[in-house]
Amino acid sequence: MKVELVIDRFEGARAVLLCDADGSVINWPKEMLPEDAREGDVLAITIKKDRKATEKALAATEKLLRELLQQA
């Protein structure tokens, strides 16, 4: 899924991004933007599910739960 965001303004170390699709607001770390990013720039972000990271997080959570239940 591709999402377009507009840099509305900068507030300290944060950028306020507006989503064109529904007008929602995202506060984003300024340091995670391209160096030449300016107010009014349109950013294209691709969002995808990371299946491997999801499986890894689930396995870590299950392991922690097993360890906690063994201690109880």
VOPAGU-2260 file (C-alpha; in pm, 1 decimal, decimal comma):
REM VOPAGU-2260
SITE   aa  ch    i         X         Y         Z
SITE  MET   A    0       0,0       0,0       0,0
SITE  LYS   A    1     137,3     339,4     -96,5
SITE  VAL   A    2      47,8     641,5     116,6
SITE  GLU   A    3     117,1    1005,4      36,4
SITE  LEU   A    4     188,2    1245,9     321,5
SITE  VAL   A    5     246,9    1620,7     308,1
SITE  ILE   A    6     489,7    1793,3     542,2
SITE  ASP   A    7     265,6    2053,3     700,5
SITE  ARG   A    8     517,4    2205,3     939,8
SITE  PHE   A    9     806,6    2142,2    1172,5
SITE  GLU   A   10     774,1    2163,2    1549,8
SITE  GLY   A   11    1115,6    2131,6    1707,1
SITE  ALA   A   12    1254,1    1786,2    1632,3
SITE  ARG   A   13     921,0    1669,8    1487,9
SITE  ALA   A   14     756,9    1700,9    1149,2
SITE  VAL   A   15     379,0    1723,8    1133,4
SITE  LEU   A   16     265,1    1514,4     837,3
SITE  LEU   A   17     -84,1    1525,4     689,3
SITE  CYS   A   18    -233,6    1223,3     515,2
SITE  ASP   A   19    -399,5    1326,6     189,2
SITE  ALA   A   20    -637,7    1030,0     198,2
SITE  ASP   A   21    -820,0    1114,3     520,1
SITE  GLY   A   22    -658,3    1422,7     672,1
SITE  SER   A   23    -509,6    1235,7     967,4
SITE  VAL   A   24    -200,8    1381,8    1134,3
SITE  ILE   A   25     124,0    1200,0    1207,5
SITE  ASN   A   26     404,8    1339,0    1420,8
SITE  TRP   A   27     728,2    1206,1    1272,6
SITE  PRO   A   28    1089,8    1245,9    1386,0
SITE  LYS   A   29    1251,8    1511,2    1168,2
SITE  GLU   A   30    1576,7    1311,2    1164,2
SITE  MET   A   31    1397,6    1027,5     982,0
SITE  LEU   A   32    1311,5    1248,4     683,3
SITE  PRO   A   33    1533,2    1317,5     382,0
SITE  GLU   A   34    1785,2    1594,1     459,3
SITE  ASP   A   35    1633,4    1827,6     201,4
SITE  ALA   A   36    1271,3    1779,3     318,4
SITE  ARG   A   37    1076,7    2106,8     341,1
SITE  GLU   A   38     725,3    2218,5     434,2
SITE  GLY   A   39     487,9    2139,7     150,9
SITE  ASP   A   40     689,3    1841,9      25,2
SITE  VAL   A   41     490,3    1528,6     -55,7
SITE  LEU   A   42     632,8    1205,9      81,8
SITE  ALA   A   43     548,0     868,1     -65,6
SITE  ILE   A   44     557,2     588,4     190,2
SITE  THR   A   45     504,9     223,1     115,0
SITE  ILE   A   46     354,3      15,6     395,1
SITE  LYS   A   47     379,8    -359,7     392,7
SITE  LYS   A   48     350,5    -634,8     648,6
SITE  ASP   A   49     684,4    -782,0     757,3
SITE  ARG   A   50     592,6   -1146,1     806,8
SITE  LYS   A   51     934,7   -1253,7     933,8
SITE  ALA   A   52     947,6    -977,3    1195,7
SITE  THR   A   53     590,4   -1061,4    1301,7
SITE  GLU   A   54     678,0   -1428,9    1344,4
SITE  LYS   A   55     993,7   -1338,9    1538,5
SITE  ALA   A   56     800,8   -1106,6    1772,7
SITE  LEU   A   57     532,6   -1369,9    1827,5
SITE  ALA   A   58     794,0   -1636,9    1908,2
SITE  ALA   A   59     967,4   -1403,3    2155,7
SITE  THR   A   60     635,3   -1323,7    2324,0
SITE  GLU   A   61     541,7   -1691,2    2349,1
SITE  LYS   A   62     884,5   -1774,0    2494,9
SITE  LEU   A   63     851,8   -1499,7    2756,4
SITE  LEU   A   64     502,2   -1616,5    2848,0
SITE  ARG   A   65     625,0   -1976,2    2891,3
SITE  GLU   A   66     910,9   -1854,2    3114,7
SITE  LEU   A   67     673,4   -1647,3    3327,7
SITE  LEU   A   68     428,8   -1934,7    3366,2
SITE  GLN   A   69     710,2   -2169,8    3473,0
SITE  GLN   A   70     812,9   -1924,9    3747,3
SITE  ALA   A   71     460,5   -1898,9    3887,7
